[in-house]
């Protein structure tokens, strides 16, 4: 089970993404021990759920702290990647689409 902070991210992203995130794929944010968030951009409407045990087209591994900075606009995703704070496994093209998703998550 994900931490309360991750549960809050799931609820917030679910309400702000709406029916179509524009991702066209599945994306998992892996926060390590805190848990993970799974964004299904293929389903209609799109869904955001706990990512435990789910595989995705793209998995982004990042600390919860750095993710929250990215959502607030305090940390750029490209910079985080270059600094090794964020790792991407899978479809890099899909990973490049997370900017608008994070902007929506800001609300």
QUIHUCOR-V81085 format. One record per residue. N is the residue number from 1. RES is the residue in one letter. SS is DSSP state (H for helix, E for strand, - for the rest). OMEGA is omega in degrees with one decimal (none if undefined). Layout:
<<N	RES	SS	OMEGA> <N	RES	SS	OMEGA>>
This chain:
<<1	X	-	-179.4> <2	X	-	178.5> <3	X	-	177.7> <4	X	H	179.6> <5	X	H	178.7> <6	X	H	176.5> <7	X	H	178.7> <8	X	H	177.8> <9	X	H	179.3> <10	X	H	-179.2> <11	X	H	-177.2> <12	X	H	-179.9> <13	X	H	179.3> <14	X	H	-178.0> <15	X	H	-176.5> <16	X	H	-178.3> <17	X	H	-178.2> <18	X	-	-173.8> <19	X	-	-176.9> <20	X	-	-178.9> <21	X	-	-175.8> <22	X	-	-178.6> <23	X	-	-177.7> <24	X	-	179.3> <25	X	-	178.6> <26	X	E	-173.6> <27	X	E	179.0> <28	X	E	171.9> <29	X	E	-178.8> <30	X	E	-178.8> <31	X	-	179.8> <32	X	H	-175.6> <33	X	H	-178.5> <34	X	H	-179.0> <35	X	-	-178.4> <36	X	E	179.6> <37	X	E	-178.7> <38	X	E	178.5> <39	X	E	179.0> <40	X	E	180.0> <41	X	-	177.9> <42	X	-	-177.4> <43	X	-	178.0> <44	X	-	-1.9> <45	X	-	177.3> <46	X	-	179.5> <47	X	E	175.8> <48	X	E	-176.5> <49	X	E	173.8> <50	X	E	-175.6> <51	X	-	-176.7> <52	X	-	175.8> <53	X	-	-178.6> <54	X	-	174.1> <55	X	-	-175.6> <56	X	-	176.0> <57	X	-	179.8> <58	X	E	175.0> <59	X	E	178.3> <60	X	E	179.2> <61	X	E	-176.8> <62	X	E	177.0> <63	X	-	178.9> <64	X	H	179.5> <65	X	H	180.0> <66	X	H	177.2> <67	X	H	-180.0> <68	X	H	176.1> <69	X	H	178.4> <70	X	H	179.5> <71	X	H	-179.5> <72	X	H	-178.6> <73	X	-	-179.1> <74	X	-	-179.2> <75	X	-	179.6> <76	X	-	-178.2> <77	X	H	179.6> <78	X	H	178.1> <79	X	H	179.6> <80	X	H	178.9> <81	X	H	-178.6> <82	X	H	-179.4> <83	X	-	-179.9> <84	X	-	179.4> <85	X	-	-176.1> <86	X	E	178.1> <87	X	E	-179.0> <88	X	E	173.7> <89	X	E	178.7> <90	X	E	-173.1> <91	X	-	-179.0> <92	X	H	178.4> <93	X	H	177.9> <94	X	H	178.8> <95	X	H	-179.4> <96	X	-	-179.5> <97	X	-	-174.9> <98	X	H	179.1> <99	X	H	177.8> <100	X	H	178.9> <101	X	H	179.1> <102	X	H	177.3> <103	X	H	177.1> <104	X	H	-178.9> <105	X	H	177.5> <106	X	H	175.9> <107	X	-	none>>
